[in-house]
Amino acid sequence: MSDKKIRGGSLIARALRDKGIEKVFTLSGGFCNPALEGFMECQMDVINCPHEQIAGHLADGHTRITRKPTVCLVGPEGFANAVPSMMEAWGERSPVIFITGSSSLKRQGSGGFKEIDDVSIAAPLTKYSASITDGTRIREFVDKAYRISTNGYPGAVHLSVPVDIMFSSFAENSGLEERPFSHSKKPIAKAWPDPNQLTEVLELACNAKKPVLIGGHGVWWSESEKKLEAAGNNLNIPIFNIPYHQKLLGEEANSYMGLADIHQYPPSKFALHESDLVLMVGARLDNQMNFGNPPLFLETTKLDCVNGSHEEIELNRAADINLLCDPGVFLDTLVRLKENNKWNLDKKWFDENKKEKKKWVDKSLEDLSKETKEAEKNGGKIHPLQLALDVQDALSENDWLVIDGGNTHFWSEIAINIAGSKGKKLGGILHPGTFSMLGVGVPFAISAKNTHPKSNVVLISGDGAFLSGGLSIEAAFQEKKPIVVVIDNNGGLDCISQQQERLFESGKHFATDFRDIPFHKIFEGFGGHGELVTKRDQLAPALKRAIESGKTACVNVKAKGVISPIVAAVSDKRDKASIE
């Protein structure tokens, strides 16, 4: 073996390259220079970002779309900036590898330069957080972090690399003299079901008269969304997605009925309250699922959860049956029931759900049409639901729609379901997860453009959301990745304003307003395209010009502040129990 010595940072780069890591997102800093040198030597793609939070969101967005782990590399103070992106990745089980250049191991605990207990801070937001304490064990730490991030229920991990480990030299073959002798990427382990428990679940499914299937993150990360669709189509089972997840099924899929959210999507209330069996596949019974309790799930409904991760099984305590099983394996087994003549469910229940969906869509469009006509007649601002629908109308079936967090997110979710039910097809959809975090939109849109360079990428962001992370737009200009940003500009944090007006005794809102910011001018200043829209009839041509400009563009839309159904439910004490 070679006697050559290389810096710890180069060892880290080589270890990550051996795992098949292709993308690194960073804001370059002195503590990380040896790793950056290593990435350069390994010819890995490194994207320098204007802020550490942006680097984390870009890594997360890329990972969600490609389902391949990426690296976010930051310095000690940069780690603090990256924490929000770590939280967002954690919420969506995105296997981002966060690496922090940290203060000296030699003088740890004595007030070293930029010393911060990054391991403890990251621990509750990751599946694994550790400090590399011995440079000869770098490959061991990287191997463990990678395996933990990608196996079971995937998720973010964190490695802290003390500066003396990062800069010191070690034998380039360190860690190769002991098992495992190969440090290349390994196949992801799959959980296979206990035969007796599987039989019990399948018997319940076969005997159910009104089954419902809810797909979650585990379906996405196991690359089983096509199997989910096949189960719905072949078995006549209505399929719902958990809220706030990139779409497992396109809305044009015949078996897809919408979101399992009784506040934003009323047809799901009919389905869940009429159902005798709910099969949750790759999802957890968290706050989005009301922890398995009424009013989302009735006491009389059988609730079975199938998950490929023991971590998730442990959280699904409300389930009648918890089956540890890879989602794809389970869905394949479910479909074979029909092939083996063990499935006899007719289309009646499926068609009833289709009817409920159509009824809701038609009523929503009818109400919106009245609202829009009244606004146009009286010079009123565009409704956020109408805005989201009009944006989708401007997109082709190869284009990507990205949504930022906040009230815009909630209205856009509803619009996606409505437009999809009318046959609208898109290349892809990406939006925030559980936290509906403000400011993720621009980096997510850049991620979509990075992975689909020939597609138009349009982001809908609120004014508050854009102010939270909008300066990351510089990355779009720097990387020459043109995106279009549509700003739902209602003059403040409308989601919070609407809650305050319902909750405060005065009926007023407080500390939520912004001044009239010319967002379109900001884009022009960066060298992009910008337009202001004050009426609905201006929107479609403005979007067309923005897309055709070939530049990173902004369409700044003066929109009406309207409380979304989910925010209304949060503000209504009668409904709070179903979403907390």
N, C-alpha and C positions, 0 to 999 in steps of 0.2 A: 504493500500500500504506500501511497505517496506520503512524504514527510512535509509537504508544503503546508504552510499555515495561512489562514485567512481570518479576517475579522468576524466577530460574532454576527454582525449584521449581514454579512455575505452568507454565512451558514444558514441564517433564517431564510434568506431569499432562495437559496438552493433547496432547502427543505420544503418550502411552499411550492416551488416549481415542480419538484418531484411528485407533489400531490395533484398536479394538473391545474394549479391556480394560474389564471391568465390575466386578470385585471387587478390593479392596485390603485386605490384612490387616496390622495393625501393632500395636505398642505405642508410643503417641505419645511423642515426644521432641523436645527443643529443636532438634537439628540438622535435623530433618525438617519443622519447622513450615511453611516456605514450600510444600513439596510438599503437605502436608495442606490448606493454604489453597487450593491449586490444585485438588485433588480435590474439595473442597467446592464451589468455583465451577463445576466441571464436572459437579456432581451425580452423582459416582461413588459407589458403595456402599463405604464404609470401615468395617471391623469392627475395633474396638479390643480387643486381647487382653491377658490377664494376664501374658504372658511372650513374649519374642521367638521362642523355640523353638516355642511353641504357634501363633504367627502363621504361622511357616513351614509347620508341619504342616497347618494349616487351609487355607493356600493350595495346598499339595500335594494334599490330599484333594479339594478342590474341583476342581482341575485334572484329576486322574485320573478323576473321575466324569463331568465335563462335556466333557473333552478340549479345554477352552478355557484359554489362558494366564491366569494371575492374577499379582498383584504382592504381594510381601512387602516392606514398608518398615520399616527399622530404623535406629537410630543406631549410632555406632561401637562402644561396648561391647555394645550389643544385637546387633551383627553376630556377636560371639563366641558369644552365646547361640543364635543362629539357625543356626550351622554344622551341628549334628546334623540339622536338618530339611533343610538343603541337601544333605547326604550322602544322606538317604533319597530325596529327589526325584531326585538324580543316579542312584541305583541303579535307579529305575523309569522313567527317561527322561521325567520329568514336566516340561513346559516352564513352570516357575515363573520369574518375573522378580524376582530379589532386588535391591533398591535400598538402598544404604547411604549415609546422610548421614555424611560423613567430615571429618577435620580440614582446616585451611586449605591450599589449594594454594600460596598465596603463601609459606608458611613450611614447606613439606613437607620432611621430613628433619631438621628442627632441634628436634624435640621439642614439636610443637604440642599444643594441648589435645585430649586423647583420641586422639592419633595412633596409628594401627594400620595395618599394611600389609595391608588387607583384600583388595586385588586379588591379591596373591600367595597368601594363604590360600585364597581362593575358586577360584583357577585350576585345581587338580586335581579339584575337585568340581563343575565347571561346564563347559559347552561353550565359554563365552566369559566373560572377566572383564576389565573395563577401567575406567579412571578418566576421567571427563569433564573434560578439561583446558581446554576453551573453551566458554563458555556459548552462543556463537552456533552451535555444532555439536551442541546437545542433541538436536535431531530426528534428526540423522545417527546419533548413538550409539544412540538408542532404536530407530531403524529397523533398524540392524545387529543389535542384541541380539535384537529380536523375530524377525527372519528366521532367525537362527541357532537360536533356541530351538524354532522350529516346523518347520523344514525338515530333510530327511534323517532321521536318527534323532533325534526331539525330545529336549529336555533342558533343565535349568536353566541360566540365565545370570545374570550379576551386573554391575551398574553401580555404581561408587563415585562419589558426587557431593560434592566438597569443599564445605565450608560457605560459602566466599566465592562459589562458583559458585551454590550453592543460594539465597543471600540477595541476590546482586547482580541488577541489572535489565538486561534486554536487550530489543531490539525484539521485539514479539510475533510478527512475521512472520519471525524469524530462521530460516534454513534453507529458506524457501519460495521463495527467488529462484533456486534452482538445482535441477537434477534430483536425485531425482524430484519433480515438481511436485505429485503426489498422494501423501500419506503414509497413506492408508487401508490397511486390511488387504488383502493380496494372496492369491490362491489358493496353497495349498501345492504346491511343485514335486513331481512324481512322476518316479521313475526308470523309464525304459522299457528293456526288455531288449535285449541284443545278439541279433539273430535267430539266428545260428549257435549261440550258446551256449544259447539257449532251446530250440532244436530238439534239441540234445544231451540236455538235462535231460528234455524231454518223451518222447524215445525211451526213455530209461532207465525212466521212469515207466510207459510203456506195456508194456514188456517185463518189469517186475517181477512176481513171483508173490506176494510178501508185503510190499507197501509199507506204511510207517507215516508219518503226517504229524504233526509237532510244531509247534504254534503258539506264538509268543512275543509280546513287547511290540509289535513292529512291526505285527502284525495289529490290535491294539487301537488304536494311535495312527493307523493308516490307516483306521479304522472299517470293517474287513473281516471282523469275526467271523461275520456271516451268510454270507459267501462261504466261510469256512472250514467252517462246518456243511454248506453245500451240497456242497462238495467231498467231504466224508465220506459224506454220504447218497447222492449220485448216483453216486459212484465205488466205493463199498464199501471205503473206506480207513478204518482205525481212526485216530481223532484223539486226541492227547494234548496237554496244556498243559505248558509249562515250569512248574516249581514256583514258589510264592510270587508269584503274579500274580493280580490280580482276574480273575475267571473270563471267559475268552474265550467259552466255551460254558457254558450251564447244564447241570448234571449230568443233567437229564432229556432232553437232546438225544441222539438215537439214536446218532449217530456218536461221541459223546464217551466215551472209555474211562478217563480219569483223568489223573493226573500222571505225567510222564516222570521218575519218581524210583523207582529200584529198591529203596530203603530204606523209604520210606513207603508205597509202592504196588506190591506184588509183581507184579500183572498186567503192569505195564510192563516188567518183566524178561523175561517170556515174549515179549512183543511185540518188544522190541528185539533179543533174542538169536535169535529165529526169523526176523526180517525180513531180506530181501535188499536193501532200499532204505529209507533214512530221508530224508525230505524235511523239512528244518527251514525254516520260513517265518517271517521276522521275529524271529529269535532269534539269540543269539550262543553260541559254544562257550566258555563261561566255566566257572567252578568247578561251577555247577549241572549243567552238561552234561559234566563231567569233561574239559573241553577236547577233546572228541571221542574220548577214549581208552577202552580196556577198563578195568574190566568193564562200563561202561555201553554202549558201542558195541563190537561185535566187529570184529576186523581184516577179516573176510570181508564185512562189511556195507558197501555203498556209501552214502556220506554226502554229500548235496547240500544246500547252504545257499542260500536265497533271501532277499535283504534289500534294502530300499529305500535303504540308507545305505552309502556307501563306508566310513564309520568302522567300521561293524560288519563289513563284508566284510574289512577289514584285520585284524580280530581272529579271524576264522574260518579260520585258517591250516590247521587239520586237515581241512577239508572236501576231498572229492575234486573237487567243482565248487562254485565260488562264483558265483552269478548275481546281478548287480546289477539289481534289479527291484522295483517297488512290490508289496507283498504282495497287494493287491487285484487288480492287473493279472494277476499270476501265477495266482492262484486262479481268476479268470474264464477264463483261457486253459486251465487244467487241466480245468475242468468242460466246456469246449467239445469236448474230446477225445471225450467220450461222445456229444455231440450230432452229431459228425462221424463216428461209427462207428469211432473209432480206439482205443476203450477196451473191453477184453473181460474184465476181472477179474470173476470170479463172487463169490458171497457166502461161500464156504467160509472164507477167511482172516478175514473180518470176524466171522463167527459163532464162530470159534475164540476170538477175543479177547473176544467177549461172554461166552462160556462161562467163560473164565479170570476175568473180572471178577466174574461171579456166584458162582463158587467162592470167591473171596477174600472177598466181602461176606458170604456165608453163614457161612463159617468165623469171620470177625471177630465177627459178631453172636452166634454160638454161644458163643465163648470169653468174650465180654463178658457174656452172660447168666449164665453160671456164676459169673463174678467178682462180678457185681452181687448175685445171690442169696446168695452166701456172705457178702458184706459186710452185706447187710440182716439176715441171720440172726445175725451176730455183732456187730452194731452198728458195722460199719466205715464209713469215709468213702466218698463217691461217687468212682468212677473218672473221670478227666478226659475220657475218650472218651464215657462215658455222660452226663456233664454236657453236653458239646457237642451230643450227639444230642438230649437232652431240651430244650435251649434251642431247637434247630431245630423240634422238635415244637410248641413254643409259638407259632411264627411262621406267618403266612399268606403266600400267594404274592405279596403286594404289599409285604411287610416286608423290611427290610434287616438283614443280619447283618454286623457288623464285628468283626474279631479284632485283638487286640493282639499284640505280639511275645513271643518266648520259647517255653517248652515248651507253653503254652496254644495258641499259634499252630500248632504242629506237630500236636497232637492234633485241633485243630479242622479242619485241612486234611483229615485222614483222615475225620473225621465228615461233612464236606461231601460227599465222594465216596460214602460209604456211604448217607447219607440221600438224595442225589440219585438213586442207583441204584434206590432204592425209590419214586421218583416225587415226592420233595419238591421243590417249586418255591419260589423266593424272588424278591423284587423285585430284589435286588442283593447282592453280596458285596464287601467291601473289607477288605484286610488288608495287613500290611507287605510289603516287597519283599525283596530279596536279603539285607539285613542283619538281618531280623527284629527290628527296633529296638524296645526297650521304651519305652512311653510314648506311642506314636503313636495308640493306640486311641481315647481320648476326643476329640481333635481330628478324627480321621477320622469318628467317629460323628456329631459335630456337622456336619461337611461333608455327610454323607449326609442328615441332617435338614434342612440348609439347602436342599439340592437336591431333596429329596422330603418336603416338610413334612407331607403327608397320610399318610405311611407310618410305621409303628412302626419304630424303630431300636434294635436291641439289640446291645450290645457284650459280648464275652467277653474279660476281662482277667485276668491273673494278679495276685497281690498285689504281686510285685516290679515288674511292668509298671505297675500303677496308682500305686505309690509313685514311679515315675520321671516320670510326667507327669499324675498324677491331679488336681492342683490346677487344671488347665485346665478342670475341670468347672464352675468359676465362669462360664466363657464360655457354657455351656449355660443356666445360670440367668439370666445377664445378657441374653442374646439371646432368652430365652424359647423355647428349642428343646429340649423335653423328650426325653431319651433314657433308656434303661434299661441300667445297667451290671451285668453278672453277674461277680462276682469269684471266680475259681478260687483259693481261698485255702488253700494248702498249707503256710503258715508259713515261707516263705523262697524263695530262688532255687533252686527244685527242679531246674531244668535243669542248673545248675552242681553242685549237691549230688550228683546222680546220677552225673555224670561223675567227680567226685572220688572217690566211693565205689568206682568201678570202676578208677580209675587209681592212687589213693594206696595205698601198701603197707599202711597201717593199715586200709584199708577204711572209713574214716570220712570225713566231710565237714568243711569248715572255713570259717568266715567267710561263711556263706551264710544263716543263720537270721534271721528277724524275730520280734518279739514278737507276741502275739495282738492285732491291731489291729481295732477295731470299725468297719470301713469304712462299714457301714450307718448308724452314728451320725453320721458325718461328713456324709453326705447329709441326714440329718434336721436337722443344724445349719445347713446352707445353706438349709433350707426345703423340702427334697424328701422323698421317701418312701424308707424303708429297712427291710430285713428280714434276719434271720439264718436261714440254713438249715443244719441239721446232719445231716439224713437225706434220702434221695432222695424219699420220699413227700411231703416238704414243698415240694419244688422247684416242681412244676407250679402249685400254687395260689399260691405266692409270686410266680412270674413273671406269672401272670394279674392279680394285684392290682397289681403294679408297673406293668404296661402300662396297666391301666384307671385308675390313679391320675391320669393326665394330668400327672404331675410328673416331673422328672428323678429317677430312682430307682436304688437299689442293692439287689441281692440278693447278699448275702455268703455264699458257699457254702464250708463246711468240706470240702475235697476231699482225696483221697488223692494223695500224690506218686508218680507212675509215670513212669519214663523212656520217652520216645517213641522209636520206631524210628530216627529220624534221629539223635537224640542218642546212642543206643546205638551206632550205626554210627560216629559221631565218636569215641566212647570205645574202640572196638575196633580195635586196630592192624591186624587182618586186613582191615578194610573201609575204612580211612582213605584209601587210595589212590583210592577211587572218589568221594570228595567233597572233595578238596583241590585 
